[in-house]
Amino acid sequence: MQLLSVPGKFKNFTCVIAAMFISAFVTAQQQGDRPNILWIVSEDNTTYIGAYGDVYATTPNIDALAKQGILFENAYCTAPVCAPSRSTLITGMYPPAVGTENMRSEYPVPAFVKFFPRYLREAGYYTSNNAKKDYNTVDQTEAWDESGNKATYKNRRAGQPFFAVFNINTTHESSIFGNEVRRQMTAEFTKKPLDSIQLPPEKPLIHDPEKIHIPPYLPATREMKHDWALYYDKIQQMDSEVGTLLKELDEAGLADNTIIFYYGDNGGVLGRSKRFIFESGLHIPLVVRIPEKFRKYTNLSAGSRTKQLVDFTDFAPTVLSLAGIQPPAYLQGKAFLGKYAVTKERDIVFNFRGRMDEGIDLVRSVRDRQYRYVKNFMPHRKYGQHIEFLWLASNIRSWEKAYNEGTLNEVQSRFFNPKPAEELYDVIADPDNIHNLAGKPGYEKILDTLRKETFRLLVEIKDVGFIPEPEAERITATTTLYDYARSGNYDISKVLETAVAASSNDKKQLSYLIKKSAVKDPVIRYWAATGLLALGKDAQAAKPVLQKLLKDEKRYIGTVAAEALYHLGDKQDALQHLYKAVKDSSVMSRLQALIALQAATPEELVPVAGELEQITKNKTEYDKKAARYLLKRIAAFSEKSK
Protein backbone atom coordinates (compact mmCIF):
# COMPACT_ATOMS: atom_id res chain seq x y z
CA MET A 1 0.00 0.00 0.00
CA GLN A 2 1.44 3.42 -1.00
CA LEU A 3 0.88 6.46 1.25
CA LEU A 4 0.21 9.96 -0.09
CA SER A 5 3.06 12.45 0.15
CA VAL A 6 2.43 14.88 3.02
CA PRO A 7 4.26 17.75 4.64
CA GLY A 8 6.90 16.77 7.22
CA LYS A 9 4.98 18.08 10.22
CA PHE A 10 2.18 15.63 9.44
CA LYS A 11 4.35 12.62 8.68
CA ASN A 12 4.37 11.16 12.21
CA PHE A 13 0.61 11.55 12.48
CA THR A 14 0.12 9.92 9.08
CA CYS A 15 2.38 7.01 10.03
CA VAL A 16 0.39 6.46 13.21
CA ILE A 17 -2.89 6.43 11.29
CA ALA A 18 -1.40 4.08 8.69
CA ALA A 19 -0.08 1.74 11.37
CA MET A 20 -3.48 1.66 13.04
CA PHE A 21 -5.13 0.90 9.71
CA ILE A 22 -2.68 -1.87 8.89
CA SER A 23 -2.99 -3.34 12.40
CA ALA A 24 -6.76 -3.37 12.14
CA PHE A 25 -6.54 -4.92 8.67
CA VAL A 26 -4.15 -7.64 9.85
CA THR A 27 -6.20 -8.34 12.99
CA ALA A 28 -9.38 -8.64 10.93
CA GLN A 29 -7.57 -10.91 8.50
CA GLN A 30 -6.24 -13.04 11.36
CA GLN A 31 -9.68 -13.35 12.94
CA GLY A 32 -11.22 -14.22 9.58
CA ASP A 33 -8.64 -16.88 8.76
CA ARG A 34 -7.95 -18.27 12.20
CA PRO A 35 -10.55 -19.76 14.49
CA ASN A 36 -10.81 -19.06 18.17
CA ILE A 37 -10.35 -22.28 20.12
CA LEU A 38 -12.15 -22.95 23.39
CA TRP A 39 -11.34 -25.87 25.68
CA ILE A 40 -13.93 -26.84 28.30
CA VAL A 41 -12.37 -29.45 30.56
CA SER A 42 -14.27 -31.37 33.23
CA GLU A 43 -12.30 -33.14 35.92
CA ASP A 44 -12.40 -36.83 36.72
CA ASN A 45 -15.18 -38.18 34.56
CA THR A 46 -15.33 -40.88 31.98
CA THR A 47 -18.17 -41.21 29.45
CA TYR A 48 -21.01 -40.88 31.98
CA ILE A 49 -22.71 -38.62 29.45
CA GLY A 50 -26.10 -38.95 27.77
CA ALA A 51 -24.59 -38.52 24.31
CA TYR A 52 -22.45 -41.60 25.03
CA GLY A 53 -25.53 -43.67 25.79
CA ASP A 54 -25.59 -43.32 29.59
CA VAL A 55 -29.30 -43.40 30.46
CA TYR A 56 -28.66 -42.28 34.07
CA ALA A 57 -26.80 -39.10 33.11
CA THR A 58 -28.51 -35.70 32.97
CA THR A 59 -26.34 -33.80 30.48
CA PRO A 60 -28.55 -31.78 28.10
CA ASN A 61 -25.88 -29.18 27.24
CA ILE A 62 -23.15 -31.66 26.31
CA ASP A 63 -25.71 -33.77 24.47
CA ALA A 64 -26.75 -30.72 22.43
CA LEU A 65 -23.11 -29.88 21.73
CA ALA A 66 -22.61 -33.43 20.43
CA LYS A 67 -25.55 -33.02 18.03
CA GLN A 68 -23.84 -29.91 16.64
CA GLY A 69 -20.34 -31.33 16.65
CA ILE A 70 -18.30 -34.52 16.38
CA LEU A 71 -18.38 -37.13 19.14
CA PHE A 72 -15.20 -39.18 19.49
CA GLU A 73 -16.09 -42.65 20.74
CA ASN A 74 -12.46 -43.70 21.32
CA ALA A 75 -10.70 -40.79 23.02
CA TYR A 76 -8.24 -41.56 25.81
CA CYS A 77 -6.19 -39.79 28.41
CA THR A 78 -2.67 -41.20 28.68
CA ALA A 79 -2.71 -41.72 32.46
CA PRO A 80 -5.77 -42.33 34.64
CA VAL A 81 -4.96 -39.38 36.88
CA CYS A 82 -4.76 -35.63 36.37
CA ALA A 83 -1.16 -34.39 36.68
CA PRO A 84 0.58 -36.88 34.34
CA SER A 85 -2.27 -36.59 31.84
CA ARG A 86 -2.13 -32.80 31.99
CA SER A 87 1.60 -33.03 31.42
CA THR A 88 0.81 -34.89 28.21
CA LEU A 89 -1.71 -32.25 27.16
CA ILE A 90 0.58 -29.27 27.68
CA THR A 91 3.76 -30.80 26.18
CA GLY A 92 2.34 -33.08 23.48
CA MET A 93 4.75 -35.77 24.69
CA TYR A 94 4.38 -39.01 26.62
CA PRO A 95 5.39 -38.54 30.27
CA PRO A 96 7.36 -41.84 30.31
CA ALA A 97 9.49 -40.28 27.56
CA VAL A 98 10.14 -36.94 29.29
CA GLY A 99 10.13 -38.05 32.94
CA THR A 100 6.79 -36.61 34.11
CA GLU A 101 5.09 -39.94 34.79
CA ASN A 102 5.02 -40.09 38.59
CA MET A 103 2.32 -38.10 40.36
CA ARG A 104 3.39 -34.52 41.11
CA SER A 105 7.07 -35.31 40.77
CA GLU A 106 7.71 -32.06 38.84
CA TYR A 107 10.96 -33.23 37.26
CA PRO A 108 12.13 -30.85 34.51
CA VAL A 109 11.51 -31.44 30.80
CA PRO A 110 14.19 -30.83 28.14
CA ALA A 111 14.79 -27.21 27.10
CA PHE A 112 13.34 -27.63 23.60
CA VAL A 113 9.91 -28.63 24.94
CA LYS A 114 7.58 -25.64 25.00
CA PHE A 115 4.15 -25.69 26.56
CA PHE A 116 2.17 -25.61 23.32
CA PRO A 117 0.04 -22.46 24.01
CA ARG A 118 3.29 -20.54 23.72
CA TYR A 119 3.36 -21.30 19.97
CA LEU A 120 -0.15 -19.87 19.71
CA ARG A 121 0.78 -16.80 21.71
CA GLU A 122 3.83 -16.19 19.53
CA ALA A 123 1.54 -16.41 16.48
CA GLY A 124 -0.74 -13.67 17.79
CA TYR A 125 -3.29 -15.64 19.79
CA TYR A 126 -4.48 -14.51 23.20
CA THR A 127 -4.00 -17.48 25.54
CA SER A 128 -5.88 -17.79 28.82
CA ASN A 129 -6.18 -20.59 31.36
CA ASN A 130 -8.89 -20.68 34.00
CA ALA A 131 -7.49 -21.96 36.22
CA LYS A 132 -5.92 -25.36 36.86
CA LYS A 133 -2.40 -26.17 35.65
CA ASP A 134 -1.00 -29.22 37.50
CA TYR A 135 1.38 -30.05 34.64
CA ASN A 136 3.65 -32.30 36.71
CA THR A 137 6.79 -30.39 35.70
CA VAL A 138 8.39 -26.98 36.09
CA ASP A 139 5.88 -24.34 35.03
CA GLN A 140 6.35 -22.22 31.91
CA THR A 141 4.41 -19.05 32.71
CA GLU A 142 5.15 -17.50 29.30
CA ALA A 143 2.67 -19.96 27.75
CA TRP A 144 -0.24 -17.79 28.91
CA ASP A 145 -1.29 -14.18 28.60
CA GLU A 146 -3.13 -14.84 31.82
CA SER A 147 -3.74 -17.85 34.04
CA GLY A 148 -5.88 -17.81 37.16
CA ASN A 149 -9.42 -17.84 38.49
CA LYS A 150 -10.34 -14.72 36.50
CA ALA A 151 -8.56 -15.60 33.24
CA THR A 152 -10.79 -15.25 30.19
CA TYR A 153 -10.71 -14.58 26.47
CA LYS A 154 -12.75 -11.44 27.18
CA ASN A 155 -9.52 -9.63 28.17
CA ARG A 156 -7.94 -9.90 24.71
CA ARG A 157 -7.53 -7.06 22.21
CA ALA A 158 -10.51 -6.39 19.97
CA GLY A 159 -10.58 -8.94 17.18
CA GLN A 160 -7.60 -10.92 18.49
CA PRO A 161 -8.02 -14.69 18.06
CA PHE A 162 -7.89 -16.64 21.30
CA PHE A 163 -7.14 -20.02 22.79
CA ALA A 164 -9.01 -20.22 26.11
CA VAL A 165 -9.17 -23.04 28.64
CA PHE A 166 -11.85 -23.34 31.31
CA ASN A 167 -11.41 -26.14 33.85
CA ILE A 168 -14.54 -27.27 35.70
CA ASN A 169 -13.67 -28.99 39.00
CA THR A 170 -17.27 -29.79 39.99
CA THR A 171 -16.82 -33.49 39.24
CA HIS A 172 -13.41 -33.76 40.91
CA GLU A 173 -12.83 -36.77 43.14
CA SER A 174 -13.17 -34.66 46.29
CA SER A 175 -16.76 -33.78 45.34
CA ILE A 176 -18.03 -37.12 46.68
CA PHE A 177 -16.12 -37.08 49.98
CA GLY A 178 -18.86 -35.50 52.07
CA ASN A 179 -18.73 -32.32 54.14
CA GLU A 180 -16.92 -33.71 57.19
CA VAL A 181 -14.00 -34.97 55.13
CA ARG A 182 -13.99 -31.79 53.03
CA ARG A 183 -13.88 -29.66 56.20
CA GLN A 184 -10.87 -31.60 57.45
CA MET A 185 -9.15 -31.22 54.07
CA THR A 186 -9.84 -27.48 54.04
CA ALA A 187 -8.54 -27.05 57.59
CA GLU A 188 -5.33 -28.92 56.76
CA PHE A 189 -4.80 -26.94 53.54
CA THR A 190 -5.54 -23.50 55.01
CA LYS A 191 -4.01 -24.20 58.46
CA LYS A 192 -7.22 -22.87 60.03
CA PRO A 193 -8.99 -24.44 63.06
CA LEU A 194 -11.46 -27.12 62.05
CA ASP A 195 -14.34 -25.47 63.90
CA SER A 196 -13.83 -22.30 61.84
CA ILE A 197 -14.46 -24.11 58.54
CA GLN A 198 -18.07 -23.79 57.42
CA LEU A 199 -19.38 -25.40 54.25
CA PRO A 200 -22.83 -25.15 52.64
CA PRO A 201 -25.12 -27.97 53.79
CA GLU A 202 -25.15 -31.04 51.59
CA LYS A 203 -28.09 -31.09 49.19
CA PRO A 204 -30.56 -33.97 48.87
CA LEU A 205 -29.66 -36.39 46.08
CA ILE A 206 -31.26 -35.80 42.70
CA HIS A 207 -30.42 -39.21 41.24
CA ASP A 208 -31.94 -42.24 42.99
CA PRO A 209 -29.21 -44.49 44.48
CA GLU A 210 -31.44 -47.52 43.98
CA LYS A 211 -31.69 -46.94 40.23
CA ILE A 212 -27.97 -46.51 39.57
CA HIS A 213 -26.22 -49.30 37.70
CA ILE A 214 -23.26 -50.54 39.76
CA PRO A 215 -20.61 -52.36 37.64
CA PRO A 216 -20.10 -56.04 38.51
CA TYR A 217 -16.55 -55.47 39.81
CA LEU A 218 -17.98 -53.36 42.67
CA PRO A 219 -20.19 -54.39 45.59
CA ALA A 220 -23.54 -52.60 45.79
CA THR A 221 -22.99 -51.34 49.34
CA ARG A 222 -25.12 -48.50 50.69
CA GLU A 223 -22.11 -46.16 50.50
CA MET A 224 -21.30 -47.26 46.97
CA LYS A 225 -24.83 -46.56 45.72
CA HIS A 226 -24.89 -43.19 47.50
CA ASP A 227 -21.56 -42.05 46.04
CA TRP A 228 -22.55 -43.10 42.52
CA ALA A 229 -25.82 -41.16 42.78
CA LEU A 230 -23.99 -38.14 44.20
CA TYR A 231 -21.48 -38.33 41.37
CA TYR A 232 -24.26 -38.28 38.77
CA ASP A 233 -25.59 -35.18 40.54
CA LYS A 234 -22.17 -33.58 40.16
CA ILE A 235 -22.11 -34.49 36.45
CA GLN A 236 -25.48 -32.78 36.04
CA GLN A 237 -24.11 -29.68 37.78
CA MET A 238 -20.98 -29.78 35.60
CA ASP A 239 -23.14 -29.96 32.49
CA SER A 240 -24.96 -26.83 33.62
CA GLU A 241 -21.62 -25.03 33.93
CA VAL A 242 -20.71 -26.16 30.41
CA GLY A 243 -24.00 -24.62 29.29
CA THR A 244 -23.13 -21.31 30.96
CA LEU A 245 -19.79 -21.12 29.14
CA LEU A 246 -21.46 -21.90 25.81
CA LYS A 247 -24.12 -19.26 26.44
CA GLU A 248 -21.48 -16.63 27.24
CA LEU A 249 -19.68 -17.41 24.01
CA ASP A 250 -22.89 -17.14 22.03
CA GLU A 251 -23.94 -13.89 23.68
CA ALA A 252 -20.53 -12.41 22.83
CA GLY A 253 -21.21 -13.17 19.18
CA LEU A 254 -18.23 -15.54 18.99
CA ALA A 255 -19.87 -18.92 18.44
CA ASP A 256 -19.51 -18.78 14.65
CA ASN A 257 -15.75 -18.09 14.94
CA THR A 258 -14.90 -20.56 17.70
CA ILE A 259 -14.02 -24.25 17.61
CA ILE A 260 -15.09 -25.84 20.90
CA PHE A 261 -13.56 -28.88 22.59
CA TYR A 262 -15.34 -30.47 25.52
CA TYR A 263 -13.47 -33.32 27.21
CA GLY A 264 -12.63 -34.93 30.56
CA ASP A 265 -9.07 -34.80 31.94
CA ASN A 266 -9.13 -38.46 33.07
CA GLY A 267 -11.57 -41.21 33.89
CA GLY A 268 -14.09 -41.30 36.70
CA VAL A 269 -13.48 -41.36 40.45
CA LEU A 270 -15.64 -44.24 41.60
CA GLY A 271 -14.02 -47.52 42.61
CA ARG A 272 -11.35 -48.94 40.24
CA SER A 273 -11.51 -46.04 37.82
CA LYS A 274 -9.31 -42.99 38.47
CA ARG A 275 -5.68 -44.16 38.89
CA PHE A 276 -6.32 -47.56 37.30
CA ILE A 277 -5.54 -48.95 33.84
CA PHE A 278 -9.07 -49.89 32.87
CA GLU A 279 -11.54 -48.29 30.47
CA SER A 280 -13.24 -46.61 33.44
CA GLY A 281 -10.01 -44.78 34.28
CA LEU A 282 -8.79 -44.00 30.76
CA HIS A 283 -11.78 -43.55 28.44
CA ILE A 284 -12.77 -39.89 28.26
CA PRO A 285 -15.61 -37.98 26.59
CA LEU A 286 -14.51 -35.76 23.69
CA VAL A 287 -16.85 -33.60 21.64
CA VAL A 288 -15.58 -31.04 19.11
CA ARG A 289 -17.90 -28.45 17.53
CA ILE A 290 -16.59 -26.80 14.37
CA PRO A 291 -18.49 -23.78 12.97
CA GLU A 292 -19.58 -23.85 9.35
CA LYS A 293 -16.89 -21.41 8.19
CA PHE A 294 -14.18 -23.83 9.40
CA ARG A 295 -15.72 -27.08 8.10
CA LYS A 296 -12.74 -27.41 5.76
CA TYR A 297 -10.77 -28.67 8.76
CA THR A 298 -12.63 -31.99 8.85
CA ASN A 299 -14.53 -34.31 6.57
CA LEU A 300 -16.86 -35.30 9.41
CA SER A 301 -20.30 -33.71 9.45
CA ALA A 302 -22.03 -32.02 12.35
CA GLY A 303 -23.75 -34.53 14.61
CA SER A 304 -21.47 -37.37 13.51
CA ARG A 305 -19.68 -39.95 15.61
CA THR A 306 -16.25 -41.36 14.88
CA LYS A 307 -14.43 -44.44 16.14
CA GLN A 308 -11.06 -42.84 15.40
CA LEU A 309 -8.55 -43.49 18.20
CA VAL A 310 -7.04 -40.34 19.75
CA ASP A 311 -5.07 -39.72 22.92
CA PHE A 312 -3.80 -36.67 24.77
CA THR A 313 -0.55 -36.44 22.80
CA ASP A 314 -2.73 -35.61 19.80
CA PHE A 315 -4.39 -32.55 21.38
CA ALA A 316 -1.45 -30.10 21.16
CA PRO A 317 -0.68 -30.76 17.47
CA THR A 318 -4.41 -30.65 16.68
CA VAL A 319 -4.89 -27.20 18.23
CA LEU A 320 -1.78 -25.89 16.47
CA SER A 321 -3.02 -27.39 13.21
CA LEU A 322 -6.42 -25.69 13.60
CA ALA A 323 -4.59 -22.39 14.14
CA GLY A 324 -2.59 -22.91 10.94
CA ILE A 325 0.66 -23.55 12.81
CA GLN A 326 2.73 -26.52 11.73
CA PRO A 327 3.25 -28.76 14.78
CA PRO A 328 6.92 -29.11 15.85
CA ALA A 329 8.50 -32.42 14.85
CA TYR A 330 9.29 -33.43 18.46
CA LEU A 331 5.60 -33.75 19.37
CA GLN A 332 4.73 -37.42 19.81
CA GLY A 333 1.08 -37.18 18.80
CA LYS A 334 -0.51 -36.31 15.47
CA ALA A 335 -3.11 -33.70 14.51
CA PHE A 336 -6.55 -35.21 13.88
CA LEU A 337 -8.12 -31.94 12.68
CA GLY A 338 -6.96 -28.83 10.86
CA LYS A 339 -4.51 -27.88 8.15
CA TYR A 340 -1.87 -30.41 9.22
CA ALA A 341 -4.15 -33.30 10.13
CA VAL A 342 -2.68 -36.69 9.25
CA THR A 343 -4.55 -38.91 6.84
CA LYS A 344 -3.59 -42.19 8.50
CA GLU A 345 -5.41 -42.81 11.76
CA ARG A 346 -3.81 -44.35 14.82
CA ASP A 347 -3.78 -48.12 15.23
CA ILE A 348 -3.35 -47.92 19.01
CA VAL A 349 -3.34 -45.56 21.95
CA PHE A 350 -0.73 -45.82 24.71
CA ASN A 351 -1.46 -45.59 28.43
CA PHE A 352 0.62 -45.85 31.57
CA ARG A 353 0.56 -45.90 35.35
CA GLY A 354 3.50 -44.94 37.53
CA ARG A 355 3.55 -43.86 41.14
CA MET A 356 0.02 -42.77 42.04
CA ASP A 357 0.27 -40.47 45.04
CA GLU A 358 2.10 -42.64 47.61
CA GLY A 359 1.31 -45.92 45.81
CA ILE A 360 4.35 -47.24 43.89
CA ASP A 361 3.55 -49.16 40.72
CA LEU A 362 4.50 -49.50 37.04
CA VAL A 363 1.97 -50.47 34.35
CA ARG A 364 2.01 -50.03 30.57
CA SER A 365 -0.91 -50.59 28.22
CA VAL A 366 -2.02 -50.23 24.61
CA ARG A 367 -5.51 -50.34 23.18
CA ASP A 368 -6.62 -50.89 19.62
CA ARG A 369 -10.23 -50.61 18.49
CA GLN A 370 -11.25 -53.85 20.17
CA TYR A 371 -8.68 -55.01 22.72
CA ARG A 372 -6.74 -53.58 25.63
CA TYR A 373 -3.41 -55.15 26.57
CA VAL A 374 -1.98 -54.45 30.04
CA LYS A 375 1.52 -55.29 31.24
CA ASN A 376 1.93 -55.17 35.02
CA PHE A 377 5.62 -54.74 35.79
CA MET A 378 4.93 -54.94 39.54
CA PRO A 379 2.37 -57.76 39.76
CA HIS A 380 3.22 -58.29 43.43
CA ARG A 381 1.62 -54.91 44.20
CA LYS A 382 -2.14 -55.33 44.53
CA TYR A 383 -4.48 -53.04 42.61
CA GLY A 384 -5.91 -51.54 45.79
CA GLN A 385 -2.79 -50.20 47.46
CA HIS A 386 -3.82 -47.92 50.29
CA ILE A 387 -3.72 -44.32 49.06
CA GLU A 388 -4.88 -41.80 51.63
CA PHE A 389 -6.76 -39.52 49.22
CA LEU A 390 -8.54 -42.43 47.52
CA TRP A 391 -9.58 -43.84 50.90
CA LEU A 392 -11.35 -40.59 51.83
CA ALA A 393 -14.25 -41.79 49.67
CA SER A 394 -16.81 -43.75 51.67
CA ASN A 395 -17.45 -46.15 48.78
CA ILE A 396 -13.81 -47.31 48.81
CA ARG A 397 -13.85 -47.83 52.57
CA SER A 398 -17.08 -49.82 52.29
CA TRP A 399 -15.52 -51.95 49.55
CA GLU A 400 -12.51 -52.74 51.75
CA LYS A 401 -14.79 -53.49 54.71
CA ALA A 402 -16.80 -55.94 52.62
CA TYR A 403 -13.57 -57.61 51.49
CA ASN A 404 -12.33 -57.99 55.07
CA GLU A 405 -15.70 -59.44 56.06
CA GLY A 406 -15.50 -61.99 53.24
CA THR A 407 -18.74 -60.95 51.54
CA LEU A 408 -17.32 -60.21 48.06
CA ASN A 409 -17.35 -62.52 45.08
CA GLU A 410 -14.19 -63.40 43.16
CA VAL A 411 -14.47 -60.52 40.67
CA GLN A 412 -15.05 -57.93 43.40
CA SER A 413 -12.19 -59.35 45.50
CA ARG A 414 -9.53 -58.94 42.78
CA PHE A 415 -8.96 -55.28 43.68
CA PHE A 416 -7.35 -56.30 46.97
CA ASN A 417 -5.14 -59.03 45.53
CA PRO A 418 -1.87 -59.08 43.54
CA LYS A 419 -2.15 -58.47 39.80
CA PRO A 420 -1.54 -60.92 36.94
CA ALA A 421 1.59 -60.35 34.88
CA GLU A 422 -0.53 -59.58 31.82
CA GLU A 423 -4.13 -58.67 31.09
CA LEU A 424 -6.08 -58.69 27.84
CA TYR A 425 -9.65 -57.45 27.50
CA ASP A 426 -12.10 -57.39 24.63
CA VAL A 427 -13.38 -53.89 25.40
CA ILE A 428 -16.31 -54.22 22.99
CA ALA A 429 -17.68 -57.45 24.46
CA ASP A 430 -16.44 -56.70 27.98
CA PRO A 431 -16.57 -52.92 28.64
CA ASP A 432 -16.19 -53.51 32.39
CA ASN A 433 -12.86 -55.31 31.84
CA ILE A 434 -13.54 -58.28 34.09
CA HIS A 435 -12.72 -61.20 31.75
CA ASN A 436 -8.95 -61.44 31.41
CA LEU A 437 -8.22 -63.23 28.13
CA ALA A 438 -4.43 -63.40 28.56
CA GLY A 439 -3.45 -67.05 28.44
CA LYS A 440 -6.86 -68.15 27.13
CA PRO A 441 -6.98 -70.36 24.01
CA GLY A 442 -7.74 -68.47 20.83
CA TYR A 443 -6.22 -65.17 21.95
CA GLU A 444 -2.53 -66.02 21.60
CA LYS A 445 -2.05 -64.02 18.39
CA ILE A 446 -3.68 -60.77 19.54
CA LEU A 447 -1.90 -61.03 22.89
CA ASP A 448 1.48 -61.47 21.20
CA THR A 449 0.81 -58.66 18.71
CA LEU A 450 -0.17 -56.10 21.35
CA ARG A 451 2.61 -57.21 23.70
CA LYS A 452 5.21 -56.68 20.97
CA GLU A 453 3.68 -53.32 20.05
CA THR A 454 3.85 -52.21 23.68
CA PHE A 455 7.48 -53.20 24.12
CA ARG A 456 8.42 -51.67 20.75
CA LEU A 457 6.91 -48.36 21.83
CA LEU A 458 8.69 -48.41 25.21
CA VAL A 459 12.04 -48.79 23.45
CA GLU A 460 11.15 -46.18 20.83
CA ILE A 461 10.36 -43.47 23.41
CA LYS A 462 13.19 -44.64 25.72
CA ASP A 463 10.75 -45.05 28.59
CA VAL A 464 12.40 -43.59 31.71
CA GLY A 465 9.68 -44.84 34.05
CA PHE A 466 11.79 -47.94 34.70
CA ILE A 467 14.35 -45.80 36.53
CA PRO A 468 13.52 -46.15 40.25
CA GLU A 469 12.42 -42.81 41.61
CA PRO A 470 15.23 -42.33 44.15
CA GLU A 471 17.62 -42.61 41.19
CA ALA A 472 15.43 -40.24 39.16
CA GLU A 473 15.67 -37.71 42.00
CA ARG A 474 19.45 -37.90 41.80
CA ILE A 475 19.60 -37.65 38.00
CA THR A 476 17.29 -34.66 37.75
CA ALA A 477 19.48 -32.61 40.08
CA THR A 478 21.78 -32.06 37.09
CA THR A 479 19.87 -32.99 33.91
CA THR A 480 16.49 -34.10 32.59
CA LEU A 481 15.48 -37.74 32.43
CA TYR A 482 14.85 -37.31 28.70
CA ASP A 483 18.44 -36.17 28.12
CA TYR A 484 19.80 -38.80 30.49
CA ALA A 485 18.04 -41.54 28.49
CA ARG A 486 19.97 -40.35 25.42
CA SER A 487 23.33 -39.90 27.13
CA GLY A 488 24.54 -43.48 26.66
CA ASN A 489 23.99 -44.28 30.34
CA TYR A 490 20.56 -45.84 29.94
CA ASP A 491 20.01 -48.95 27.83
CA ILE A 492 16.23 -49.26 27.75
CA SER A 493 16.34 -52.54 25.79
CA LYS A 494 18.41 -54.29 28.45
CA VAL A 495 16.42 -52.71 31.28
CA LEU A 496 13.15 -53.78 29.67
CA GLU A 497 14.43 -57.32 29.17
CA THR A 498 15.14 -57.61 32.89
CA ALA A 499 11.89 -55.92 33.90
CA VAL A 500 9.89 -58.33 31.73
CA ALA A 501 11.61 -61.32 33.35
CA ALA A 502 11.13 -59.78 36.80
CA SER A 503 7.40 -59.37 36.26
CA SER A 504 6.73 -62.75 34.64
CA ASN A 505 5.60 -64.57 37.82
CA ASP A 506 7.73 -67.42 36.47
CA LYS A 507 10.11 -69.21 38.86
CA LYS A 508 12.06 -70.42 35.83
CA GLN A 509 13.47 -66.87 35.68
CA LEU A 510 15.19 -67.26 39.07
CA SER A 511 18.69 -68.03 37.76
CA TYR A 512 18.43 -65.21 35.22
CA LEU A 513 17.44 -62.72 37.92
CA ILE A 514 20.27 -63.88 40.20
CA LYS A 515 22.70 -63.29 37.34
CA LYS A 516 21.31 -59.82 36.62
CA SER A 517 21.51 -58.85 40.29
CA ALA A 518 25.31 -58.66 39.95
CA VAL A 519 25.61 -56.43 36.87
CA LYS A 520 27.09 -52.92 36.94
CA ASP A 521 23.92 -51.05 35.93
CA PRO A 522 21.99 -50.21 39.15
CA VAL A 523 18.67 -49.93 37.29
CA ILE A 524 19.03 -53.52 36.09
CA ARG A 525 20.07 -54.63 39.60
CA TYR A 526 16.95 -52.92 40.91
CA TRP A 527 14.71 -54.83 38.51
CA ALA A 528 16.48 -58.10 39.29
CA ALA A 529 15.82 -57.51 43.01
CA THR A 530 12.20 -56.59 42.21
CA GLY A 531 11.83 -59.89 40.36
CA LEU A 532 13.11 -61.80 43.39
CA LEU A 533 10.62 -59.90 45.56
CA ALA A 534 7.78 -60.71 43.15
CA LEU A 535 8.63 -64.43 43.20
CA GLY A 536 7.95 -64.58 46.93
CA LYS A 537 8.59 -68.04 48.39
CA ASP A 538 9.89 -69.24 45.02
CA ALA A 539 12.96 -67.02 45.58
CA GLN A 540 14.08 -69.03 48.63
CA ALA A 541 17.29 -70.14 46.89
CA ALA A 542 18.20 -66.49 46.29
CA LYS A 543 18.42 -65.53 49.98
CA PRO A 544 22.26 -65.24 49.93
CA VAL A 545 21.96 -62.98 46.87
CA LEU A 546 19.34 -60.84 48.62
CA GLN A 547 21.56 -60.58 51.71
CA LYS A 548 24.29 -59.21 49.46
CA LEU A 549 21.87 -56.79 47.77
CA LEU A 550 20.82 -55.59 51.19
CA LYS A 551 24.22 -53.87 51.37
CA ASP A 552 24.11 -52.48 47.81
CA GLU A 553 25.59 -49.00 47.40
CA LYS A 554 22.18 -47.91 46.14
CA ARG A 555 19.91 -47.93 49.16
CA TYR A 556 16.78 -48.29 47.03
CA ILE A 557 18.08 -51.68 45.83
CA GLY A 558 18.72 -52.71 49.43
CA THR A 559 15.16 -51.70 50.30
CA VAL A 560 13.72 -54.03 47.64
CA ALA A 561 15.98 -56.81 48.95
CA ALA A 562 14.83 -56.08 52.51
CA GLU A 563 11.18 -56.41 51.53
CA ALA A 564 11.94 -59.70 49.76
CA LEU A 565 13.88 -61.04 52.75
CA TYR A 566 11.06 -60.08 55.10
CA HIS A 567 8.67 -62.29 53.15
CA LEU A 568 11.28 -65.09 53.13
CA GLY A 569 11.48 -65.03 56.92
CA ASP A 570 14.70 -63.03 57.49
CA LYS A 571 12.73 -60.35 59.30
CA GLN A 572 15.38 -58.96 61.64
CA ASP A 573 17.87 -57.99 58.92
CA ALA A 574 15.06 -56.71 56.72
CA LEU A 575 13.50 -54.51 59.40
CA GLN A 576 16.83 -53.05 60.49
CA HIS A 577 17.45 -51.91 56.92
CA LEU A 578 13.96 -50.44 56.61
CA TYR A 579 14.18 -48.65 59.97
CA LYS A 580 17.29 -46.87 58.66
CA ALA A 581 15.85 -46.24 55.19
CA VAL A 582 12.89 -44.23 56.52
CA LYS A 583 15.46 -41.69 57.75
CA ASP A 584 17.00 -41.27 54.29
CA SER A 585 17.44 -37.72 52.98
CA SER A 586 15.81 -38.75 49.70
CA VAL A 587 12.02 -38.33 49.78
CA MET A 588 11.52 -41.22 47.39
CA SER A 589 13.88 -43.51 49.29
CA ARG A 590 11.85 -42.80 52.41
CA LEU A 591 8.59 -43.46 50.60
CA GLN A 592 9.91 -46.73 49.17
CA ALA A 593 10.85 -47.92 52.68
CA LEU A 594 7.48 -46.84 54.09
CA ILE A 595 5.66 -48.85 51.42
CA ALA A 596 7.83 -51.89 52.19
CA LEU A 597 6.97 -51.54 55.88
CA GLN A 598 3.28 -52.00 55.10
CA ALA A 599 4.04 -55.74 55.18
CA ALA A 600 5.20 -55.46 58.81
CA THR A 601 2.99 -56.14 61.81
CA PRO A 602 1.96 -53.22 64.08
CA GLU A 603 4.32 -54.55 66.77
CA GLU A 604 7.19 -54.46 64.29
CA LEU A 605 6.36 -50.84 63.46
CA VAL A 606 6.52 -49.64 67.08
CA PRO A 607 10.36 -49.22 67.13
CA VAL A 608 10.12 -46.69 64.31
CA ALA A 609 6.98 -44.89 65.51
CA GLY A 610 8.95 -41.81 66.57
CA GLU A 611 10.49 -41.48 63.12
CA LEU A 612 7.07 -41.93 61.54
CA GLU A 613 5.73 -39.09 63.69
CA GLN A 614 8.58 -36.89 62.52
CA ILE A 615 7.87 -37.68 58.86
CA THR A 616 4.24 -36.58 59.28
CA LYS A 617 5.57 -33.09 60.04
CA ASN A 618 7.46 -32.90 56.74
CA LYS A 619 6.43 -30.55 53.95
CA THR A 620 6.60 -33.32 51.37
CA GLU A 621 3.22 -34.87 50.72
CA TYR A 622 3.49 -38.54 49.95
CA ASP A 623 5.99 -39.79 52.53
CA LYS A 624 3.86 -37.95 55.08
CA LYS A 625 0.73 -39.82 53.99
CA ALA A 626 2.47 -43.21 53.95
CA ALA A 627 3.82 -42.59 57.46
CA ARG A 628 0.40 -41.51 58.67
CA TYR A 629 -1.10 -44.79 57.43
CA LEU A 630 1.47 -46.84 59.38
CA LEU A 631 0.82 -44.79 62.52
CA LYS A 632 -2.92 -45.47 62.19
CA ARG A 633 -2.16 -49.19 62.12
CA ILE A 634 -0.08 -48.84 65.29
CA ALA A 635 -2.85 -46.83 66.96
CA ALA A 636 -5.54 -49.34 65.98
CA PHE A 637 -3.43 -52.19 67.36
CA SER A 638 -2.79 -50.31 70.62
CA GLU A 639 -6.49 -49.57 71.04
CA LYS A 640 -7.39 -53.20 70.39
CA SER A 641 -4.80 -54.38 72.90
CA LYS A 642 -6.25 -52.35 75.79
Beta strands, then each sheet from edge to edge (+ up, - down):
strand 1: 36-42
strand 2: 70-76
strand 3: 126-130
strand 4: 146-147
strand 5: 162-168
strand 6: 258-264
strand 7: 283-289
strand 8: 304-311
strand 9: 349-353
strand 10: 363-367
strand 11: 371-376
strand 12: 422-426
sheet 1: 4+ 3+ 5+ 1+ 6+ 7- 2+ 8+
sheet 2: 9+ 10- 11+ 12-
end
